[in-house]
Amino acid sequence: MSLEEVAELIRNTKDWGKGYPVRLYTCNTGTPSSDGEALAKKLADLLGRDVEGPNGFVNVNEAHAGLPQFMKSPPYVSSELGDGSHADREFLNFPAGK
């Protein structure tokens, strides 16, 4: 699925016209890709609306009934560092067209 198709799906949701911010619960969408720009920023520009994306991996915790941890606590994403430890990451805001 292309980013343009994702933008179109979002625009076609029943709540699109209410002006809610867009938050991506998808791993690393706030991390710059090989072209230096984060997917969340590209989507913000396509939508003409601010988009938030995590700069790490989204982890699911069974204690939260299958919901990402940050949906029940301040926004953060816990990312495994490779040695079994974790570092806190966060959602980054990408303004549209800026």
C-alpha positions in Angstrom: 0.0 0.0 0.0 1.4 3.4 -0.9 1.6 6.4 1.4 -0.9 8.1 -0.9 -3.4 5.2 -0.4 -2.9 5.4 3.4 -3.6 9.2 3.3 -6.8 8.5 1.3 -7.9 5.9 3.8 -7.4 8.4 6.7 -9.3 11.1 4.8 -12.2 8.7 4.3 -12.7 7.9 8.1 -15.8 9.2 9.7 -13.8 11.5 12.1 -11.6 13.1 9.5 -13.7 16.3 9.3 -13.5 16.8 13.0 -9.9 18.0 12.8 -8.5 15.4 15.2 -4.7 15.1 15.1 -3.3 12.0 13.4 -1.2 9.7 15.6 0.5 6.6 14.0 0.8 3.6 16.3 3.3 2.0 13.9 7.0 1.3 14.7 9.5 3.9 13.7 7.2 6.1 11.7 8.8 9.1 13.4 12.3 8.1 12.6 13.9 9.5 9.5 14.2 7.0 6.6 17.1 6.7 4.1 16.0 9.9 2.4 16.3 11.8 5.7 12.5 12.4 6.2 10.2 10.5 8.5 7.2 8.7 7.1 5.0 10.7 9.6 6.3 13.9 8.1 5.6 12.7 4.5 2.0 11.8 5.6 1.6 15.1 7.3 2.4 16.9 4.1 0.0 14.7 2.1 -2.8 15.2 4.6 -2.2 18.9 5.3 -2.5 18.1 9.0 0.0 17.4 11.8 0.9 13.8 12.3 2.6 12.2 15.3 4.8 9.1 14.9 7.0 7.1 17.3 10.8 7.2 17.1 11.1 3.6 18.3 9.3 0.3 18.3 5.7 0.0 19.6 5.5 -2.7 22.2 2.4 -4.4 23.4 2.0 -5.3 27.1 -0.5 -8.1 28.1 -1.4 -6.1 31.3 -3.0 -3.5 29.0 -5.4 -6.0 27.4 -3.4 -5.9 24.1 -3.2 -2.2 23.8 0.1 -0.4 23.3 1.5 0.7 26.7 1.4 4.4 25.8 -2.4 4.4 25.3 -2.8 4.0 29.1 0.1 6.2 30.2 2.1 9.3 29.0 3.0 8.8 25.3 6.2 6.9 25.0 7.5 3.9 23.2 9.9 1.4 24.7 12.5 0.2 22.4 14.8 -2.8 22.8 18.4 -1.9 22.4 19.8 -5.3 21.4 21.3 -6.1 24.8 18.0 -6.9 26.4 17.6 -3.5 27.9 15.1 -0.9 26.8 15.2 2.9 26.2 12.3 5.2 26.3 11.4 6.8 23.0 8.6 9.2 22.3 6.0 10.4 19.8 7.3 13.2 17.7 5.1 15.8 16.1 5.5 16.6 12.4 3.7 19.8 11.3 2.1 19.7 7.9 3.9 21.7 5.2 6.7 23.1 7.4 
